[in-house]
Amino acid sequence: MVVWKLKGCPRCGGDVFIDREFDVWYAQCLQCSHRREVDAVAEPKKQPITAGTERSNPDR
């Protein structure tokens, strides 16, 4: 999962994306490629997919 920070680069003011490589989180600028490690980022919780749930149909 990639997270974007628009105009977040400290060097050029470009757009920064935050991603993970193995167990290291990093932020890298899309324009100038400035890269730095960041502290661990909390990953969003994934919602479980429930099979067999039916939608309510008001026409029935």
Legacy VTK file of the C-alpha trace (Angstrom):
# vtk DataFile Version 3.0
C-alpha trace
ASCII
DATASET POLYDATA
POINTS 60 float
0.000 0.000 0.000
1.418 3.352 -1.023
0.538 6.605 0.727
1.080 9.981 -0.967
2.003 13.304 0.620
1.512 16.055 -1.934
4.246 18.712 -1.908
5.925 16.986 1.053
9.558 16.825 -0.103
11.903 18.881 2.100
14.424 19.262 -0.740
12.369 20.311 -3.792
8.771 20.547 -2.577
7.663 17.668 -4.820
5.218 14.860 -4.178
6.370 12.144 -1.770
5.179 8.554 -1.568
5.555 6.420 1.540
6.107 2.711 1.026
7.707 -0.306 2.658
10.629 -2.440 1.592
10.834 -5.595 3.694
10.607 -4.200 7.256
11.807 -0.654 6.503
9.404 2.196 5.790
10.686 5.011 3.584
9.494 8.224 1.981
10.719 9.029 -1.521
10.146 12.079 -3.688
8.720 11.411 -7.119
10.449 14.417 -8.695
14.008 14.501 -7.239
14.223 10.942 -5.756
15.179 12.249 -2.297
14.708 9.276 0.040
14.640 8.937 3.812
13.602 6.274 6.284
10.534 6.989 8.369
9.246 5.536 11.622
6.935 2.557 11.413
3.570 3.376 9.871
0.401 1.819 11.238
-1.227 -0.282 8.538
-4.988 0.060 8.143
-7.053 -2.818 9.432
-8.493 -4.982 6.698
-12.211 -5.621 6.831
-13.091 -9.313 6.658
-14.992 -10.373 3.561
-18.107 -12.295 4.468
-19.268 -14.793 1.891
-22.907 -15.564 1.368
-24.339 -12.249 2.494
-27.341 -11.155 0.514
-28.255 -7.650 -0.474
-31.661 -6.434 0.450
-33.829 -6.052 -2.625
-36.825 -3.733 -2.110
-38.510 -5.041 -5.294
-39.079 -8.538 -3.862
LINES 1 61
60 0 1 2 3 4 5 6 7 8 9 10 11 12 13 14 15 16 17 18 19 20 21 22 23 24 25 26 27 28 29 30 31 32 33 34 35 36 37 38 39 40 41 42 43 44 45 46 47 48 49 50 51 52 53 54 55 56 57 58 59
